[in-house]
């Protein structure tokens, strides 16, 4: 009597279908988020959702070694963003000679719990930027700013003393080699920012540093794990304040900072529409840099007026933070660039 073959589940195929469902769900939510702002949190995962769809499709198409193909594809989904970031990294072999036509800016979220001030200070000095924008600037880091006055004598900051960064009134600092004619650091309706106006070779311009809230309303504990709850966060209100601040300037503007939002999120699209600024460079991810150095999300960004041209934007150091800094070099002009 012939023995009936025992059915064995195809683990690779099962996992591929799970990835397919996850990718389809994530991409669907990202598309819905373009119509319903309350779900903007899901738009940040659009790239990973597409990657999971491709990984599952490839696995289901091949006839052999499916588990290996799926594993390799999923690893690629999460390592390719980091690889792209690292290929845009900066070489700090020597300090560059400052050009009168070029403005170099470092934007860096230094992490409020990062106590390695020596590493942060060294990274700032090596970047050798004309203007430095810092976010998550805790009052305990004031000694570092004092030491940096030998290079950056012109400083603006609004720091917080408590350790609850989510309820911090302000946490932004702006350091400059160049003297500014007007400047302010503070919080307006929750929008943490610092800005200053400059003049170089007869060209006036402004630099604004910003730090937005996280893209969720609150966290809900599920089995003891805090899970973010999507909702209409204060990001929309904050970017409205930032847009109005930009609109008050009649001179070219450069905005940089930690926006806690990816380039394809609705809040960033709306900010660009409201201000007419161009988002430049830095499509590479900058967060997270720790505990594993596999950055996935491009949430640290630059925006510029049409009168400013980008020479390059590249990845900086992390110096103990969970963000990598971004360094941009910009050419100033009185005319609009195409």
GIDA-V376271 format. One record per residue. N is the residue number from 1. PHI is phi in whole degrees, -180 to 180 (none if undefined). Layout:
BEGIN
n:phi
N:PHI
N:PHI
END
This chain:
BEGIN
n:phi
1:none
2:-74
3:-82
4:-74
5:-66
6:-80
7:-74
8:-123
9:-67
10:-88
11:-60
12:-63
13:-67
14:-62
15:-65
16:-64
17:-67
18:-63
19:-64
20:-64
21:-65
22:-64
23:-65
24:-65
25:-64
26:-63
27:-69
28:-63
29:-66
30:-66
31:-68
32:-64
33:-62
34:-69
35:-106
36:-125
37:-57
38:-59
39:-103
40:-59
41:-54
42:-73
43:-66
44:-68
45:-101
46:-61
47:-63
48:-67
49:-64
50:-62
51:-61
52:-66
53:-62
54:-66
55:-63
56:-68
57:-63
58:-63
59:-64
60:-73
61:-81
62:-76
63:-107
64:-140
65:52
66:-63
67:-63
68:-66
69:-63
70:-65
71:-62
72:-64
73:-67
74:-67
75:-62
76:-63
77:-58
78:-100
79:-99
80:-63
81:-59
82:-66
83:-62
84:-63
85:-65
86:-70
87:-72
88:-102
89:-72
90:-91
91:-99
92:-98
93:-69
94:-152
95:-70
96:-82
97:-80
98:-67
99:-97
100:-67
101:-96
102:-115
103:-114
104:-108
105:-126
106:-109
107:-114
108:-149
109:-85
110:-87
111:71
112:-63
113:-93
114:-80
115:-91
116:-82
117:-65
118:-64
119:-68
120:-63
121:-61
122:-63
123:-64
124:-65
125:-65
126:-68
127:-63
128:54
129:-83
130:-76
131:-132
132:-121
133:-110
134:-115
135:-125
136:55
137:-84
138:-91
139:-58
140:-66
141:-90
142:-59
143:-57
144:-65
145:-65
146:-64
147:-66
148:-77
149:-65
150:-68
151:-106
152:-120
153:-72
154:-105
155:-137
156:-132
157:-160
158:-137
159:-113
160:-115
161:-98
162:-76
163:-101
164:-94
165:-68
166:-73
167:-116
168:-71
169:-68
170:-158
171:-156
172:-122
173:-132
174:-128
175:-114
176:-145
177:-77
178:-91
179:-72
180:-111
181:-87
182:-155
183:-164
184:-159
185:-132
186:172
187:-126
188:-129
189:53
190:88
191:-83
192:-85
193:-158
194:-140
195:-147
196:-150
197:-110
198:-131
199:-140
200:-137
201:53
202:82
203:-102
204:-92
205:-157
206:-127
207:-122
208:-120
209:-110
210:-137
211:-140
212:-91
213:-72
214:-72
215:-85
216:-152
217:-81
218:-167
219:-108
220:-117
221:-73
222:-124
223:55
224:83
225:-106
226:-72
227:-110
228:-66
229:-103
230:-67
231:178
232:-74
233:-76
234:-77
235:-58
236:-64
237:-65
238:-65
239:-69
240:-63
241:-64
242:-64
243:-63
244:-65
245:-65
246:-61
247:-67
248:-74
249:-87
250:-101
251:-120
252:-58
253:-132
254:-120
255:-115
256:-141
257:151
258:-95
259:-95
260:48
261:-155
262:-81
263:-58
264:-97
265:-74
266:-68
267:-65
268:-71
269:-61
270:-68
271:-62
272:-63
273:-66
274:-74
275:-106
276:77
277:-78
278:-100
279:-81
280:-126
281:55
282:51
283:-75
284:-76
285:-73
286:-123
287:-142
288:-93
289:-98
290:-151
291:-75
292:-114
293:-79
294:-128
295:-60
296:-124
297:-126
298:-89
299:-105
300:-100
301:-142
302:-122
303:-133
304:-135
305:-75
306:-62
307:-80
308:-117
309:-113
310:-88
311:-88
312:-168
313:-134
314:-147
315:-78
316:-103
317:-97
318:-103
319:50
320:88
321:-86
322:-90
323:-116
324:-90
325:-75
326:-124
327:-121
328:-121
329:-116
330:-127
331:-102
332:-91
333:-156
334:-85
335:-111
336:-83
337:-91
338:-70
END
